[in-house]
Amino acid sequence: MRQAQDSELLADKAHAALWDALRSGKLREGQFLSMSQLVDQLDCPIAAIRDAVKHGSSLGLLTTLPKRGVQVMEARPQTIRECLDFRMALDQEGARRRIGARATAGLAALRAQHEEMGRAARAAATSDLPQKAIAVDLSLHDYLAEGLGNSLLAAAYAANRMRIAIIQNARPFLQDRIASAMEEHLAIIRALECLDAEAAAGAIRVHYEQTLRWWGVT
């Protein structure tokens, strides 16, 4: 029993270490690693790493290469389009469900965060602004995902969020992009405040299209 519990704890640790490495950019998009390199980077035993890699591969975050190791997901144009399109579809549905249920509490705080970040971006306030902007950016997407009210959709959204994190590390949040992204988010927030599902869906599509353009994907 104790051995099984220890194995489970190590597996959880390996999963958390892998997710953190992908989210932070410690493991870069398209990077090749042997299993021994991955063990060293994540500081976990190989059995637990194999389990984490299997899970990551099932979500499209990694590709297992027989006798070679693994490769982190590549940020190819088609992959970027599909990940952002997936997010847009679920964001739109999350907005519709929140509006339909009038479950829009918390928008005032979101609006304030976005307005503050927009002002900071226009003033080019600090060097760590891109990282702070990602956190603000995710706050609205998380809000829309929570509006889905479905654990299966939420799990799919979370996996796609990891794929987008890998892409973001390869295509950093440029200072010039922050201000326009905040304005696009504020348009979504205004539509939610007005309980206008059609306007919210349209504003989410504009954000999708502009993100593709800034990432150089046509």
C-alpha positions in Angstrom: 0.0 0.0 0.0 2.8 2.4 1.0 4.7 1.7 -2.3 1.6 2.4 -4.3 1.0 5.7 -2.5 4.7 6.7 -3.1 4.4 5.9 -6.8 1.2 7.9 -7.1 2.9 10.9 -5.4 5.9 10.7 -7.7 3.6 10.5 -10.7 1.8 13.6 -9.5 5.1 15.4 -9.0 6.3 14.5 -12.5 3.0 15.7 -14.0 3.3 19.0 -12.2 7.0 19.4 -13.1 6.3 18.7 -16.8 3.3 21.1 -16.9 5.3 23.8 -15.2 8.3 23.3 -17.6 6.0 23.6 -20.6 4.1 26.6 -19.2 7.2 28.5 -18.3 9.1 27.8 -21.5 11.8 25.7 -19.8 10.8 23.2 -22.4 10.6 25.0 -25.7 8.3 24.4 -28.6 9.8 21.8 -31.0 12.6 20.8 -28.6 13.9 17.3 -28.7 14.9 15.5 -25.5 15.9 12.0 -24.6 14.2 10.4 -21.6 17.4 10.8 -19.6 17.5 14.5 -20.4 13.9 14.9 -19.3 14.6 13.0 -16.1 17.4 15.4 -15.3 15.4 18.5 -16.2 12.4 17.6 -14.2 14.2 15.9 -11.4 11.8 12.9 -11.2 12.3 9.1 -11.6 12.0 7.7 -15.1 8.9 5.6 -14.4 7.0 8.8 -13.2 8.3 10.7 -16.2 7.1 8.1 -18.6 3.6 8.4 -17.1 3.7 12.2 -17.4 4.9 12.0 -21.0 2.2 9.5 -21.9 -0.4 11.9 -20.6 1.2 14.9 -22.3 1.3 13.0 -25.6 -2.4 12.1 -25.3 -3.1 15.9 -25.1 -0.9 16.8 -28.1 1.6 18.6 -26.0 4.4 16.1 -26.7 5.2 13.5 -29.4 7.0 10.3 -28.4 9.8 9.3 -30.8 10.6 5.6 -30.5 14.2 5.0 -29.3 14.9 8.8 -29.4 12.8 10.4 -26.7 10.2 13.1 -27.0 9.5 16.3 -28.9 7.6 19.3 -27.5 4.7 20.4 -29.7 5.7 22.6 -32.6 4.1 26.0 -33.1 3.2 25.5 -36.7 0.7 27.9 -38.4 -1.9 25.1 -38.7 -1.5 24.2 -35.0 -1.8 27.9 -34.0 -5.0 28.3 -36.0 -6.6 25.2 -34.6 -5.7 26.0 -31.0 -7.0 29.6 -31.3 -10.1 28.5 -33.2 -10.8 25.9 -30.5 -10.5 28.6 -27.8 -12.6 31.0 -29.7 -15.5 28.4 -30.1 -15.4 27.6 -26.3 -15.0 31.3 -25.4 -18.1 32.2 -27.5 -20.1 29.4 -25.9 -19.0 30.3 -22.4 -20.1 33.9 -23.1 -23.5 32.8 -24.3 -24.1 30.6 -21.3 -23.0 33.3 -18.9 -25.3 35.8 -20.6 -28.2 33.3 -20.8 -27.9 32.7 -17.0 -27.1 36.3 -16.3 -24.0 35.0 -14.5 -21.8 38.0 -15.0 -20.6 38.8 -11.5 -16.9 39.7 -11.4 -16.9 41.8 -14.6 -16.1 45.0 -12.8 -12.8 43.6 -11.4 -11.9 42.2 -14.8 -12.6 45.6 -16.4 -10.4 47.4 -13.9 -7.5 44.9 -14.4 -7.7 45.3 -18.2 -8.0 49.1 -18.1 -5.0 49.3 -15.8 -2.9 47.0 -18.0 -3.9 49.0 -21.1 -2.7 52.2 -19.4 0.6 50.5 -18.3 1.2 49.2 -21.9 0.7 52.7 -23.4 3.1 54.1 -20.9 5.6 51.2 -21.4 5.8 51.1 -17.6 7.9 48.1 -16.7 10.1 45.5 -18.3 8.1 42.6 -16.9 4.9 43.9 -18.5 4.5 41.0 -21.0 4.3 38.4 -18.2 1.8 40.5 -16.2 -0.2 41.0 -19.4 -0.4 37.2 -20.0 -1.9 36.8 -16.5 -4.5 39.6 -17.2 -5.2 38.1 -20.6 -5.8 34.6 -19.1 -8.2 36.1 -16.5 -10.8 36.8 -19.1 -10.4 33.5 -20.9 -10.6 31.7 -17.6 -13.8 33.6 -16.8 -15.3 32.5 -20.1 -14.2 28.9 -19.6 -15.8 28.8 -16.2 -19.1 30.0 -17.8 -19.2 26.7 -19.7 -20.3 24.9 -16.5 -19.2 21.5 -17.9 -16.3 19.5 -16.5 -15.5 17.8 -19.8 -15.4 21.0 -21.7 -13.4 22.6 -18.9 -10.8 19.8 -19.1 -10.5 20.2 -22.9 -10.2 24.0 -22.4 -7.4 23.5 -19.9 -5.5 21.2 -22.2 -5.8 23.7 -25.0 -4.6 26.4 -22.7 -1.4 24.5 -22.2 -0.9 24.3 -26.0 -1.4 28.0 -26.3 1.1 28.6 -23.5 3.7 26.7 -25.5 2.9 28.9 -28.5 3.1 32.1 -26.4 6.5 31.1 -25.2 7.6 30.8 -28.9 5.9 34.0 -29.9 6.2 36.4 -26.9 3.5 39.0 -26.0 5.1 42.1 -27.6 4.7 45.4 -25.9 2.9 46.9 -28.8 0.4 44.0 -28.8 -0.6 44.4 -25.1 -2.5 47.6 -25.5 -4.6 46.4 -28.5 -5.2 43.0 -26.8 -6.6 44.8 -23.7 -8.9 46.9 -25.9 -10.2 43.7 -27.6 -10.8 42.1 -24.2 -12.6 45.2 -23.0 -14.9 45.0 -26.0 -15.8 41.5 -24.9 -16.3 42.6 -21.3 -18.6 45.5 -22.5 -20.7 43.0 -24.4 -21.0 40.7 -21.4 -22.0 43.7 -19.2 -24.8 44.5 -21.7 -25.9 40.9 -21.9 -25.5 41.0 -25.7 -24.5 37.5 -26.8 -24.2 38.4 -30.4 -21.9 41.3 -29.7 -19.8 39.1 -27.3 -19.4 36.4 -29.9 -18.4 39.0 -32.5 -15.8 40.6 -30.2 -14.3 37.2 -29.4 -14.0 36.5 -33.1 -12.2 39.9 -33.6 -9.8 39.0 -30.8 -9.1 35.6 -32.5 -8.5 37.2 -35.9 -6.2 39.9 -34.4 -4.2 37.4 -32.4 -3.6 35.4 -35.6 -2.5 38.5 -37.4 0.0 39.5 -34.6 1.4 36.0 -34.6 1.9 36.2 -38.4 -0.6 33.5 -39.2 -2.9 34.0 -42.2 
